[in-house]
């Protein structure tokens, strides 16, 4: 998701949890989106509990990464 960052530059909020996703993968994506470099502006995390059919709770980390592109060309 695109938004304007705190310094007025193009910024992106990326979902980094789930199958085949990680914070490092989000950073690699940010490098492609922000060729002049980027700054991490927020890294919120949460731990939602999901009810399982067997009655227990499945704890799944929810990770997102918000980055703001440094001045220059943003993708």
VMD Tcl script that builds the backbone (N, CA, C; Angstrom):
set m [mol new atoms 225]
animate dup $m
set s [atomselect $m all]
$s set {name element resname resid chain x y z} {
  {N N UNK 1 A 0.833 -1.169 0.000}
  {CA C UNK 1 A 0.000 0.000 0.000}
  {C C UNK 1 A 0.889 1.246 0.000}
  {N N UNK 2 A 0.618 2.182 -0.909}
  {CA C UNK 2 A 1.391 3.414 -0.996}
  {C C UNK 2 A 0.796 4.478 -0.078}
  {N N UNK 3 A 1.662 5.334 0.472}
  {CA C UNK 3 A 1.224 6.498 1.226}
  {C C UNK 3 A 2.359 7.508 1.240}
  {N N UNK 4 A 2.084 8.711 1.736}
  {CA C UNK 4 A 3.113 9.731 1.852}
  {C C UNK 4 A 3.743 9.598 3.231}
  {N N UNK 5 A 5.055 9.446 3.272}
  {CA C UNK 5 A 5.771 9.242 4.524}
  {C C UNK 5 A 5.902 10.513 5.352}
  {N N UNK 6 A 6.450 10.385 6.557}
  {CA C UNK 6 A 6.566 11.530 7.463}
  {C C UNK 6 A 7.468 12.642 6.946}
  {N N UNK 7 A 8.343 12.338 5.984}
  {CA C UNK 7 A 9.220 13.360 5.414}
  {C C UNK 7 A 8.746 13.826 4.042}
  {N N UNK 8 A 7.492 13.472 3.695}
  {CA C UNK 8 A 6.902 13.914 2.444}
  {C C UNK 8 A 7.267 13.098 1.218}
  {N N UNK 9 A 7.963 11.992 1.399}
  {CA C UNK 9 A 8.378 11.137 0.285}
  {C C UNK 9 A 7.397 9.971 0.110}
  {N N UNK 10 A 7.474 9.315 -1.042}
  {CA C UNK 10 A 6.669 8.121 -1.298}
  {C C UNK 10 A 7.027 7.062 -0.268}
  {N N UNK 11 A 6.009 6.423 0.302}
  {CA C UNK 11 A 6.232 5.394 1.315}
  {C C UNK 11 A 5.342 4.195 1.003}
  {N N UNK 12 A 5.694 3.060 1.585}
  {CA C UNK 12 A 4.971 1.819 1.333}
  {C C UNK 12 A 4.773 1.064 2.637}
  {N N UNK 13 A 3.583 0.493 2.815}
  {CA C UNK 13 A 3.296 -0.411 3.922}
  {C C UNK 13 A 3.194 -1.798 3.317}
  {N N UNK 14 A 4.026 -2.713 3.813}
  {CA C UNK 14 A 4.081 -4.061 3.247}
  {C C UNK 14 A 3.751 -5.102 4.302}
  {N N UNK 15 A 3.005 -6.113 3.900}
  {CA C UNK 15 A 2.680 -7.246 4.758}
  {C C UNK 15 A 3.831 -8.245 4.656}
  {N N UNK 16 A 4.448 -8.568 5.778}
  {CA C UNK 16 A 5.648 -9.412 5.769}
  {C C UNK 16 A 5.424 -10.763 6.433}
  {N N UNK 17 A 4.206 -11.079 6.813}
  {CA C UNK 17 A 3.962 -12.376 7.435}
  {C C UNK 17 A 3.175 -13.245 6.465}
  {N N UNK 18 A 3.190 -14.508 6.722}
  {CA C UNK 18 A 2.515 -15.456 5.864}
  {C C UNK 18 A 3.525 -16.371 5.203}
  {N N UNK 19 A 3.015 -17.302 4.446}
  {CA C UNK 19 A 3.875 -18.276 3.791}
  {C C UNK 19 A 4.815 -17.589 2.808}
  {N N UNK 20 A 6.072 -17.876 2.911}
  {CA C UNK 20 A 7.130 -17.360 2.031}
  {C C UNK 20 A 7.337 -15.846 2.159}
  {N N UNK 21 A 6.918 -15.243 3.277}
  {CA C UNK 21 A 7.124 -13.814 3.498}
  {C C UNK 21 A 7.919 -13.626 4.775}
  {N N UNK 22 A 8.760 -12.593 4.791}
  {CA C UNK 22 A 9.557 -12.287 5.974}
  {C C UNK 22 A 9.909 -10.809 5.951}
  {N N UNK 23 A 10.401 -10.301 7.066}
  {CA C UNK 23 A 10.864 -8.915 7.132}
  {C C UNK 23 A 11.983 -8.710 6.106}
  {N N UNK 24 A 12.891 -9.676 6.006}
  {CA C UNK 24 A 13.984 -9.549 5.038}
  {C C UNK 24 A 13.448 -9.491 3.613}
  {N N UNK 25 A 12.423 -10.277 3.321}
  {CA C UNK 25 A 11.810 -10.235 2.000}
  {C C UNK 25 A 11.179 -8.879 1.721}
  {N N UNK 26 A 10.566 -8.281 2.749}
  {CA C UNK 26 A 9.986 -6.946 2.594}
  {C C UNK 26 A 11.081 -5.914 2.340}
  {N N UNK 27 A 12.206 -6.051 3.017}
  {CA C UNK 27 A 13.312 -5.115 2.801}
  {C C UNK 27 A 13.859 -5.245 1.384}
  {N N UNK 28 A 13.922 -6.468 0.866}
  {CA C UNK 28 A 14.376 -6.664 -0.512}
  {C C UNK 28 A 13.405 -5.994 -1.487}
  {N N UNK 29 A 12.113 -6.105 -1.207}
  {CA C UNK 29 A 11.104 -5.456 -2.049}
  {C C UNK 29 A 11.251 -3.938 -1.966}
  {N N UNK 30 A 11.512 -3.414 -0.762}
  {CA C UNK 30 A 11.690 -1.971 -0.575}
  {C C UNK 30 A 12.886 -1.467 -1.374}
  {N N UNK 31 A 13.938 -2.265 -1.458}
  {CA C UNK 31 A 15.116 -1.865 -2.246}
  {C C UNK 31 A 14.748 -1.698 -3.717}
  {N N UNK 32 A 13.840 -2.528 -4.203}
  {CA C UNK 32 A 13.405 -2.429 -5.598}
  {C C UNK 32 A 12.486 -1.226 -5.797}
  {N N UNK 33 A 11.620 -0.970 -4.817}
  {CA C UNK 33 A 10.684 0.147 -4.918}
  {C C UNK 33 A 11.359 1.497 -4.716}
  {N N UNK 34 A 12.455 1.505 -3.956}
  {CA C UNK 34 A 13.145 2.753 -3.608}
  {C C UNK 34 A 14.606 2.666 -4.039}
  {N N UNK 35 A 14.913 2.880 -5.319}
  {CA C UNK 35 A 16.278 2.717 -5.804}
  {C C UNK 35 A 17.295 3.647 -5.140}
  {N N UNK 36 A 16.851 4.788 -4.608}
  {CA C UNK 36 A 17.769 5.718 -3.934}
  {C C UNK 36 A 17.954 5.351 -2.458}
  {N N UNK 37 A 17.313 4.283 -2.009}
  {CA C UNK 37 A 17.388 3.858 -0.620}
  {C C UNK 37 A 16.093 4.151 0.110}
  {N N UNK 38 A 15.983 3.649 1.338}
  {CA C UNK 38 A 14.763 3.828 2.112}
  {C C UNK 38 A 15.082 3.885 3.596}
  {N N UNK 39 A 14.107 4.373 4.340}
  {CA C UNK 39 A 14.194 4.427 5.797}
  {C C UNK 39 A 12.976 3.691 6.351}
  {N N UNK 40 A 13.188 2.821 7.336}
  {CA C UNK 40 A 12.069 2.150 7.988}
  {C C UNK 40 A 11.394 3.183 8.884}
  {N N UNK 41 A 10.098 3.409 8.666}
  {CA C UNK 41 A 9.385 4.395 9.458}
  {C C UNK 41 A 8.478 3.759 10.503}
  {N N UNK 42 A 8.154 2.472 10.347}
  {CA C UNK 42 A 7.349 1.777 11.343}
  {C C UNK 42 A 7.473 0.284 11.095}
  {N N UNK 43 A 7.479 -0.452 12.183}
  {CA C UNK 43 A 7.549 -1.912 12.097}
  {C C UNK 43 A 6.595 -2.507 13.123}
  {N N UNK 44 A 5.289 -2.237 12.939}
  {CA C UNK 44 A 4.328 -2.767 13.914}
  {C C UNK 44 A 4.229 -4.281 13.821}
  {N N UNK 45 A 4.036 -4.911 14.939}
  {CA C UNK 45 A 3.818 -6.358 14.970}
  {C C UNK 45 A 2.680 -6.643 15.935}
  {N N UNK 46 A 2.058 -7.721 15.726}
  {CA C UNK 46 A 1.000 -8.167 16.612}
  {C C UNK 46 A 1.003 -9.675 16.637}
  {N N UNK 47 A 0.238 -10.241 17.536}
  {CA C UNK 47 A 0.146 -11.691 17.618}
  {C C UNK 47 A -1.328 -12.050 17.762}
  {N N UNK 48 A -2.034 -12.112 16.639}
  {CA C UNK 48 A -3.442 -12.487 16.728}
  {C C UNK 48 A -3.590 -13.974 17.006}
  {N N UNK 49 A -4.565 -14.330 17.782}
  {CA C UNK 49 A -4.863 -15.733 18.038}
  {C C UNK 49 A -5.986 -16.185 17.126}
  {N N UNK 50 A -5.795 -17.302 16.479}
  {CA C UNK 50 A -6.816 -17.843 15.596}
  {C C UNK 50 A -7.381 -19.117 16.210}
  {N N UNK 51 A -8.695 -19.186 16.314}
  {CA C UNK 51 A -9.344 -20.362 16.877}
  {C C UNK 51 A -9.178 -21.539 15.927}
  {N N UNK 52 A -8.730 -22.673 16.451}
  {CA C UNK 52 A -8.593 -23.872 15.637}
  {C C UNK 52 A -9.826 -24.735 15.818}
  {N N UNK 53 A -10.083 -25.585 14.838}
  {CA C UNK 53 A -11.259 -26.455 14.908}
  {C C UNK 53 A -11.166 -27.413 16.086}
  {N N UNK 54 A -9.955 -27.783 16.506}
  {CA C UNK 54 A -9.778 -28.702 17.627}
  {C C UNK 54 A -10.006 -28.003 18.966}
  {N N UNK 55 A -10.259 -26.705 18.947}
  {CA C UNK 55 A -10.565 -25.990 20.174}
  {C C UNK 55 A -9.413 -25.173 20.731}
  {N N UNK 56 A -8.208 -25.379 20.245}
  {CA C UNK 56 A -7.060 -24.620 20.735}
  {C C UNK 56 A -6.900 -23.311 19.975}
  {N N UNK 57 A -5.865 -22.584 20.334}
  {CA C UNK 57 A -5.566 -21.321 19.656}
  {C C UNK 57 A -4.265 -21.477 18.877}
  {N N UNK 58 A -4.257 -20.984 17.669}
  {CA C UNK 58 A -3.057 -20.947 16.851}
  {C C UNK 58 A -2.550 -19.512 16.895}
  {N N UNK 59 A -1.341 -19.320 17.382}
  {CA C UNK 59 A -0.761 -17.994 17.479}
  {C C UNK 59 A 0.053 -17.730 16.214}
  {N N UNK 60 A -0.316 -16.696 15.492}
  {CA C UNK 60 A 0.333 -16.369 14.227}
  {C C UNK 60 A 0.869 -14.946 14.309}
  {N N UNK 61 A 2.189 -14.756 14.221}
  {CA C UNK 61 A 2.709 -13.387 14.237}
  {C C UNK 61 A 2.273 -12.618 12.996}
  {N N UNK 62 A 1.856 -11.392 13.207}
  {CA C UNK 62 A 1.440 -10.518 12.118}
  {C C UNK 62 A 2.490 -9.436 12.004}
  {N N UNK 63 A 3.260 -9.447 10.924}
  {CA C UNK 63 A 4.360 -8.499 10.755}
  {C C UNK 63 A 4.108 -7.620 9.546}
  {N N UNK 64 A 4.311 -6.331 9.737}
  {CA C UNK 64 A 4.253 -5.394 8.628}
  {C C UNK 64 A 5.481 -4.503 8.698}
  {N N UNK 65 A 5.805 -3.892 7.584}
  {CA C UNK 65 A 6.950 -2.991 7.523}
  {C C UNK 65 A 6.544 -1.776 6.707}
  {N N UNK 66 A 6.749 -0.592 7.281}
  {CA C UNK 66 A 6.479 0.653 6.568}
  {C C UNK 66 A 7.824 1.315 6.278}
  {N N UNK 67 A 8.064 1.643 5.017}
  {CA C UNK 67 A 9.309 2.276 4.610}
  {C C UNK 67 A 9.000 3.543 3.830}
  {N N UNK 68 A 9.864 4.511 3.961}
  {CA C UNK 68 A 9.774 5.746 3.188}
  {C C UNK 68 A 11.004 5.837 2.295}
  {N N UNK 69 A 10.768 6.073 1.012}
  {CA C UNK 69 A 11.877 6.184 0.063}
  {C C UNK 69 A 12.668 7.461 0.355}
  {N N UNK 70 A 13.972 7.344 0.188}
  {CA C UNK 70 A 14.818 8.537 0.302}
  {C C UNK 70 A 14.615 9.383 -0.957}
  {N N UNK 71 A 14.882 10.681 -0.873}
  {CA C UNK 71 A 14.676 11.528 -2.049}
  {C C UNK 71 A 15.368 10.952 -3.276}
  {N N UNK 72 A 14.693 10.979 -4.351}
  {CA C UNK 72 A 15.160 10.386 -5.600}
  {C C UNK 72 A 13.963 9.756 -6.271}
  {N N UNK 73 A 14.198 8.901 -7.191}
  {CA C UNK 73 A 13.108 8.286 -7.938}
  {C C UNK 73 A 12.575 7.095 -7.175}
  {N N UNK 74 A 11.271 7.086 -6.927}
  {CA C UNK 74 A 10.607 5.938 -6.288}
  {C C UNK 74 A 9.877 5.149 -7.366}
  {N N UNK 75 A 9.852 3.820 -7.194}
  {CA C UNK 75 A 9.167 2.975 -8.165}
  {C C UNK 75 A 7.751 2.938 -7.848}
}
mol reanalyze $m
mol bondsrecalc $m
mol representation Tube
mol addrep $m
